[in-house]
Amino acid sequence: MVRLRRQFAEAGFVALVVDSPSDHGRLVRFRISAAQAEDTRALIRWATQRWPVPVWLVGTSRGTISAADLAIRIHVAGLVLLSSVTAGDREKLTLHDVTLAEITAPTLLVHHEQDACNASPLAGAQQLVDQLTHAPTVGWHIMTGGEPPTASPCSPRSPHGFSGLDLQVAALIVAFIHAQE
């Protein structure tokens, strides 16, 4: 989550926020492509030369698809999936399009119990835990509370984006990462 970069920095982490590439208009298939992996590999090479620290991938909402696919294609220290996308139209990807059993890095899944986004139902996120059969550690956490939604159900300013829970979500991620060291 972009809003958490300050909390990550305060915890001693280097947070790189990766946005949509300018040379790919539609991200649907790019999210699970060798091209995305190569772009990310180049970014990781650059970052680890500057900051020689373990690399963790954090994906939120549709970004969980990219992060999970990358965790299969690129060696990383761990993976965090927030508001995982497990439902949707046939033309859009979900985490069911990624072979989660191939993930071999510690993985944390965080979801909000009141996430009303149709692409990320709580039951779908719970099912992912059982699919991560080769991850050495799988953490699962359901968040509650936060601020009332001030935007659409799939926006960052709703339970889907953990609105009002930034400090708690950041602390949860930081604790999980430290527990894997």
C-alpha positions in Angstrom: 0.0 0.0 0.0 1.4 3.3 -1.1 0.2 4.9 2.2 2.4 2.6 4.2 5.7 3.6 2.7 6.5 6.0 5.6 5.8 3.3 8.2 8.0 0.9 6.3 10.8 3.4 6.1 10.5 4.1 9.8 10.8 0.3 10.4 14.1 0.4 8.5 12.8 -1.0 5.2 13.3 0.4 1.7 9.9 0.7 0.0 9.8 0.9 -3.8 6.4 1.7 -5.2 5.9 0.2 -8.7 3.3 1.7 -10.9 1.8 0.6 -14.2 4.5 0.5 -16.9 4.2 3.3 -19.5 4.8 0.9 -22.4 1.9 -1.4 -21.7 -1.7 -0.1 -22.1 -3.7 -3.0 -20.8 -2.3 -4.7 -17.7 -4.6 -7.7 -17.7 -2.2 -10.3 -19.2 0.9 -8.3 -18.5 0.4 -9.0 -14.8 1.3 -12.7 -15.3 3.9 -12.3 -18.1 7.6 -12.9 -18.5 7.8 -9.2 -19.6 6.6 -8.1 -16.2 9.0 -10.4 -14.5 11.9 -9.1 -16.6 11.0 -5.5 -15.8 10.8 -6.3 -12.1 14.0 -8.3 -12.2 15.8 -5.2 -13.6 14.2 -3.0 -10.8 15.3 -5.5 -8.1 18.9 -5.6 -9.5 19.1 -1.9 -9.4 17.6 -1.7 -5.9 19.7 -4.4 -4.3 22.9 -2.9 -5.7 22.0 0.3 -3.9 20.4 -1.3 -0.8 21.6 -4.9 -0.3 18.6 -6.1 1.7 16.1 -9.0 1.2 13.3 -8.3 -1.2 9.7 -8.7 -0.3 6.8 -8.2 -2.7 3.7 -6.5 -1.4 0.6 -6.5 -3.6 -2.8 -4.9 -2.9 -6.0 -5.8 -4.8 -5.2 -6.4 -8.5 -1.6 -6.0 -7.5 -1.8 -9.3 -5.6 -2.0 -11.0 -9.0 1.2 -9.4 -10.1 3.0 -10.0 -6.8 2.0 -13.6 -6.6 3.1 -14.3 -10.2 6.4 -12.5 -9.6 7.0 -14.6 -6.4 7.0 -17.7 -8.6 9.2 -16.2 -11.4 11.7 -14.3 -9.2 13.5 -15.4 -6.0 12.3 -13.1 -3.2 12.5 -13.3 0.5 8.7 -13.2 0.9 5.3 -12.1 -0.3 2.4 -10.1 1.2 -1.0 -10.1 -0.4 -3.5 -7.5 0.8 -7.2 -7.6 -0.3 -6.5 -10.5 -2.7 -8.5 -10.6 -5.9 -10.2 -14.0 -6.3 -13.4 -13.2 -8.2 -14.4 -11.3 -11.2 -15.3 -11.2 -14.9 -13.8 -13.9 -17.1 -11.8 -11.4 -19.1 -10.0 -10.2 -15.9 -7.4 -12.2 -14.1 -7.7 -13.4 -10.5 -5.3 -15.2 -8.2 -6.8 -18.4 -9.6 -4.9 -17.7 -12.7 -1.6 -18.0 -10.7 -0.4 -21.4 -9.6 -0.1 -20.5 -5.9 1.4 -23.9 -5.0 4.5 -22.8 -6.9 5.2 -20.0 -4.4 8.1 -21.1 -2.1 8.5 -17.9 -0.1 6.9 -17.0 3.2 3.5 -15.5 2.5 1.2 -13.2 4.5 -2.4 -12.7 3.5 -4.4 -9.8 5.0 -8.0 -9.1 4.3 -10.7 -6.9 5.9 -13.8 -8.7 7.2 -16.0 -6.0 5.7 -14.3 -5.8 2.3 -17.3 -5.2 0.0 -15.3 -5.2 -3.3 -16.9 -7.9 -5.5 -13.4 -8.9 -6.7 -12.1 -9.8 -3.3 -14.6 -11.7 -1.2 -13.4 -12.8 2.2 -14.2 -16.4 1.5 -12.1 -16.3 -1.6 -9.1 -15.0 0.3 -9.5 -17.7 3.0 -9.3 -20.4 0.3 -5.9 -19.1 -0.8 -4.3 -20.2 2.4 -4.8 -23.9 1.5 -3.4 -23.3 -2.0 0.0 -22.1 -0.7 1.3 -25.6 -0.2 5.0 -24.9 -0.8 5.3 -21.7 1.1 7.3 -22.4 4.3 5.2 -20.1 6.3 1.7 -18.8 5.6 0.2 -16.1 7.7 -3.5 -15.2 7.6 -5.0 -12.2 9.2 -8.5 -10.7 9.1 -8.7 -7.0 9.9 -11.7 -5.4 11.5 -12.6 -1.8 12.2 -11.1 1.3 10.5 -12.9 4.3 9.0 -16.3 4.1 7.3 -15.9 4.0 3.5 -15.8 7.3 1.8 -15.6 6.0 -1.8 -16.5 2.9 -3.8 -16.2 -0.6 -2.2 -13.0 -1.3 -4.2 -11.2 1.9 -3.5 -8.4 2.6 -1.0 -10.8 4.7 1.1 -12.9 1.7 2.1 -12.3 -1.6 4.0 -10.8 -3.0 0.8 -8.0 -0.5 1.2 -7.9 -0.8 5.0 -8.9 2.8 5.4 -8.1 4.0 8.9 -5.9 0.9 9.7 -2.6 2.0 8.1 -0.6 1.7 11.3 -2.0 -1.7 12.2 -1.5 -3.1 8.8 2.0 -1.8 8.6 2.8 -3.2 12.0 1.4 -6.6 11.0 3.5 -6.7 7.9 6.7 -5.6 9.7 6.2 -8.2 12.4 5.6 -11.0 9.9 8.8 -10.0 7.9 10.9 -9.8 11.1 9.6 -13.2 12.2 11.0 -14.7 9.0 14.5 -13.4 9.6 
